[in-house]
């Protein structure tokens, strides 16, 4: 079931990663397309600016001509002969037409009459505010393009030749280095074309009075095959990389699990082999005690220790055989003060042989009595002391402390060795985990002592706390009354 869930989660991750990767590629595609489009639009805007700039130059020139001729008809007649950009000229003074060319054109006459009747139609396209009244500008009516200027009560107007202006635009664009394909239309009349049209277009409309002129730009979309190919390769590469990491982690996990099982099996076999000699040691020590009952002290005391320790060792072996299984507890009132004194007496000569002084520090109040399992308490504290013997010999001393704090009874083994790095304090309770350092080199151990101690503490509804003391480290068994 766990494998199915793991495979399902991996598939979800791969699908999500692939989707995000594909969306990233699409985002990059859109960005490139927008970049090409914006670049083409910018180039097309430059062409529009060039056309409008030329048109504004024409307006400035016509305004200068209007100032030059005023209402001098002789100068006006000369202008028509010399200025090819002018088709017709009119002068309106005090709402009366005093000069007009091409009076045979009915449409032209109608436009001039409208201006004479209400010259405000000229400025409607130029008003920016009520306070602003322009004195010159452009006026578009039908197919006539007129530039007008107002001098006091006189209006001078020039009909501008759109054909000549179109030719000027062609000449202007031919001189430029055009980086975009486009067409320029005046309504349906083609004025200029550059490059090959396609379906990808950008359209700009010129400002008044050239509002009927349209620039249509064409751009080539970027080549996206390489982008999709590269993006697909990157996505596949990362998927393969992820799968490789998952497979590697799974193999390492199964290898570690297989090694742990082998270790458990080995420890179990070795422990099983211990049972028979331990049974014999216990049996013969009891028989020897019966034979030497009359012997003086401390012979019988030594025999009691041998018998007690052999029985305890038998129980330890049984706990190892039942590793990862709940231990059988024998809950009864236990005098912890007496038990700690017994453990002190047992370990004092053992630690002394390693040049370690064992200090016993007991609570000065009444003896601590608790309903608990005596063997489990002994096994936990013995494990703490055994570890101090193995790994803290450089500290020269070890403290065995029994302390009662409110409703808690705390049994602490504190050494003065090199301690354990804080980031490893949780690791040491994992099965078969051993710290790799100069302290553990050459020291035998299975790596399950603290694991068993932690399991036993939980069964006793207690906990184990580890604190770095600088120097040394303190292991505490915390029990609740």
N, C-alpha and C positions, 0 to 999 in steps of 0.2 A: 504493500500500500504506500509506504514511504517513497519507494522508487517511482511509482506512478505519479505521485504528487510532485516529486522533484522534476520528473520529465515534463509534466504539464507546466510547471512554473518556468522551466527553461524554454519551452516552446513559446509561452506567452512573452517572455523576455525577448526572444529572437524576433517574433512577429512585431512586437512594439518597436524594437530597434530598427528593423527593416522599414517599418512605416515611417518612423521619424527620419531615417536616412533618405527615404524616397521624397518625403516632404521637403527636406533640406535641399535636395537636388532640384525639385520643382521651384523652390524659392530662389535658388541661384539662377535658374532658367528665366524666371520672371524679371529678376534684377538685370540680367544681361539684355533681355528684350527691351526693358524700360530704358536702359542706358543707351541702346542703339536708337530708340525712338526719340529720346530727349536730345541726343546729339544731332539727329536729323532735324528736329524741330528748332534747335538753336541755330543751325546753319540756315534753315528756311527763314527764321526771324531776321537774320542778318541781311538776307536778300530783300525782305520786306522793308527793312530800315533803309537800305540803299535806294530803293524805288521812291520811298516817301521823302528821303532826303533830297533827291533830285527834284521831286515835285515841289518841295518847299523852296528850293533855290529858284525854281520858275516863278513861284508866287512872289518872292522878294524882288525879282527882276521886273515883273509886271507892275508891282506897286511903285517902283522907281519910274517906270514909263508913265504911269498915271500922274505922278507928281510933275513929270516933265511936260506933258501935253496940256494938263488942266482942261480948259475948254477951247484951246486953240485948234481950230478945224484944219488949218494948213498942216500943222505938225501931225495931226491925226491921219490925214490923207497920206502923208509920207510914211507913217508907221505901217499902214496897210501894204505899202509897196516894198518895205524893207524887212519887216518882221514876219517870217513865214509861220511862226507859232500862232499868229492872230488870224482869225477867220472874219470876225465882225467886231464893230465898236459901236457903243451907244453912249449918249450923254443925256442925263435927265437933270433938269434944273427947276426947282420949285414944282416938282411933280409933273413937269412938262418935258416931253422929249424934244430936245433941240438939235440932236444929231443922231443919225441912225443909218447904218449900212445894211444892204441886202433887205430892203423893205418889201421885196416881192415874196419873201418867205412868210406865209401866214402864221406858221407855228412860232417863228422868231418874233413876229409882230405881237402875237398874243402874250408871249413871255415879257416883252418890254412894257406892254400896256399894264400887265399885272404888277410889275415893279414900280411903274410910275404911279399907279393907284395906291399901292401900299408897299413901300420899300422895306417894311419890317420883315417881309418874307426872306429878305437877304440874310438877316442876322439871326434868324430862328435857330440855325444849326451851329451858331457860334456863341450863344448866350451861356455864360457860366453862372452869372448871378444877376439880380435886378440892377445892381450898381454898375455892372460891366456892360458897356455898349461898344462893340468892335467897330473900327473905322474901315476895315477891309476884310476880305475873305472870299471864299469860293461859294458858288451857288450852282447846283445841278438841277436842270429841268429838262425832262424828256431826254434827248440825246445831245443837249447843249451844255457845255461846261463853261461857266462864266466866272471870271475874276473881277471883283468890284472894289472900288475905293470911294469913300465919301469925304468930300471937302466942303465943309460948311453946308450949303443947300444944294450942292452939285454931286451927282453920282456919275462916275465914269466906270464903264464896264467893258471888258474885253472877252470875246468868246475865244476860248483856248482850243487849239487844234489837237484833238486826242490822237489823230493819226500821226502827227509829227512827234507827239510825246511818246507814242508807242515805239516809233523808230529810235528815239533817244534812249528808251529803255533797252531796246535790243542792242544798241551800241554799247551801253553801259555794262550790260551783262556779258557781252562778248569779251570785254576787257578784263573781266574778273575770273579768278580761278575758282570755279564752282565745284564744291565737294559733295553736292547732293543732287539727285535727279528730281526734276520738278517740271511743272507746266504753269503758265500764267495765262489766265483767261479774263477777258472783259465780257461778262455775260457768256454768250456762246462763241465768241470770237477768240481764237487762239492768238496770243501775242508772242509767246516765247515757249520753247520746249527744250529741255536738256535731259539726256539720258533715256532709259527705257522705263515706261510705266509698268507697275505691277499692282498687286492687290493690297499691299501694305502702304497706306496713304496717311498723310497729315495735311490738313487744310487750314489756311490762314486767309482771312479777309482783310483787305486794306482799309484804312480809315477814310472817313468822308473827305472829299467827295468821290473817292475811288472805291466806294463800298461795293460796287458791282465787279470789282477786280478780285480774282481769287488765285491764291498760290496753292498749288497742290503738290506736296512733296512725296517722293517714293523712297522707301528704305528697304534694304535687304535684311531680313531677320538673321541673327547670328546662327552659325552652324552649331547645332546642339548634340549631334551624334557623339562627338568625342566627350562632351560633358556627361551625357547619360552613360556612356561606356565607362568612363573613369569613375563616376559615382557608383555604378553597379559593381565595379571591381573593388572599390573601397569597402562597400557594404559587405560583399561576399568575404573579403579579407578579414574584416572585423568579426563576422559571424564565425568563420573558421577559427579565428584566434580565440573567441569566446568558448567555442566548443572544445578547442584544444585545452584551454585552461580548466574547463569543467571536467573533461575526461582525466586530465592530470590530477586534479584535486580528488576526483572519485577514486582513481587508482591509489593515490597516497592514503586516502581514507580507508579503503579496503585493505591496503597493505598494513596500515597501523592497526586496524581492527583484527586482521589475521594474526599479526604479531602479538597483540594483546591476548587473543584467545590462546595462542601458543604459550604465552607467559603464564596465563591462568592455568592452563593444562599442566605446564611444567611444575608450577608451584604446588598445584593440587597433587601431582604424583609424588613429588618430594615429601610433601606434608603427610601424605598417606603412608609413605615408608617410615615416617617418624613414629607412627602410632604404636607399632609393636615394641620397639626398644623403650619407648617412654612408659608403656604399660609394664614392662619388665623392671625398669628402674623404680617405678612406684611400688610395685609388688615387693621387690627385694629390700627396698628401704624400709617398708613397713615390717617385713619379717625381721630385718636387722634390728629395728627399734625394739621389737618384742624380746629379742635375745639380749639386748643391752640396756634393759630398763633399770638395772641396778648400778649402771656405770655413773660416775660423777659427771657434773657439768664441766665443760659445755658440750660433751659428746651427744647427749640426747637432744640438745638444742640444735646442733648441727644436723642431726637426723631429721628433726622436724622441718628445718628449712629445706633439706633435700626433698622430703616427701611433698611439702607444700608447693615447692617450685616445679616439681615434676608434674603434679596435678594441674598447676596453672599452665605449664607448657602444653599439656595435653589439650586443655581448653583452647589455647591459642591456635594450636594446629587445627582443631575442629572449626574454629572461626575462619581460618584461611581456606579450609575445604568448603566452607559454606559462603565464600566470598560473593558479594552482591546478593546474598540472601539474608533476610532478617535473622539476627542471632536469637537464640532462645534465652530469655531473660528470667532470672530468679529474683523477683522483687521481694525485698525484706528490709527491715530496719538495719541500717549499716552505720556504725560509729566511724565516721570519716576521719576524725582525729586519730583514732587508733589505727585505722587503715593507712593513713599517710605516714604515721610513725613506723609501721611495719615496712612500708615501701622504702622509707629512709634507711632503715636498718639493713635492708636487702641490698640497696644500691650504693651505700656509702663505701664499702670495701671495693666494689667494682669500679667506681669512679676514682677512688684513691689510687688504684693500680694505673690509672691514666693521668695521674698527677692533678686530679680535679678534686677540689674540696666541696663537699655537698653540705649546704647550710639549710637547716630546717627552721622555718618561721611559721609558728602556729598562732591562731587567734587566741587571745588570752581569756576569752569568755568560757562559757560552758562547752563541753564536748559537742561537736556537730554531729547530729544523728539525722539520717535521711532515709526514706524509703526508696531504695534504688537497687541496682544489680551490682554486687561487689566485684565480680569478675570483670565486668565491663569497665568500671572505674579503674581497677588495677591495670587493665590492658591499655587504657588511654594514657594514664600517667606514666606507665612503664615505657610506652612508645616515646613520650616526650623526653624522658630521661635517657633512653637509648640513643635518641637523635643528638642530645647534648653530648653524650659520651663520644659519639662518632665524629661530629662536625664542629664541636666547640672546645676542643682540648686546649686551644691556645688561650682561652679565657681564664684558665686556672681555677675557676670556681663556678658552682651552679647553685641557685637558690630554689628550694622547694617550699612553696608558700601555701598555707591554707587560711582563707580569709572569709568571714561572713559579713555580708553587706545587705542590710534589710532582709528581704526575702530571698536573696541569692547567696549561694555558696560558690566561691571561686577558688579553684585549685590551679596554681600557676607554677610552671617550671621556667625559670629565667636563666639563660646562660650569658656569658660575657665574651662570646666569640666574635666572628666577623659579621654575623647577621645575614639577612636575605634581602635582596633588592625589593622595594615596594611593589614593583610591577609583576613580581613573581609570587606574591603572597597567595594569590588565588590558584595559581598553577600547581602548587605543591600538594593540593588535595586531590588532584586528578590521578586515576589509577596508573601506576607504572611510570609516573613522571618523576624524573630526578634532575636536579639542577646540574648543569654542566659548568663546573668551575674547578679551580685548584683545590677547593675544600673537599669535594666529593671524589677526587681522583684517588684511586687505590682503596676506597672504602666500599665494602660490599653492602648490598641492599636490594630489595625487590621493588621498592617504590610503591608499596601498597599499605604501608604501616599507617600513614596519616589518612589514607582513604578509609581504612577500616575504623580508625579512631573517630573520624567524622560521622560515619554511619552509626556507630555505637552511640555517639553523643546525641544524634537525632532521635534514636530509639528511646533514649533516656529523657527526651524532651528538653535537652540542653543544647549548648552550642560551644564551638571552639573559636576563640579569638586569638589572633596573632598580631603582635605589635613589635616593631623595631624599637629598641631601647637605646642604642648608641652608647656604649657598645653592646653587642649581643641582641638577643631576641627573646621574647616571652610568649610562650604558649599557655593559654588559659582555658580550662574547662569550666564553663559556667552552668550551674545547676540551680533549678528553682525549687524552693521548698513546697 
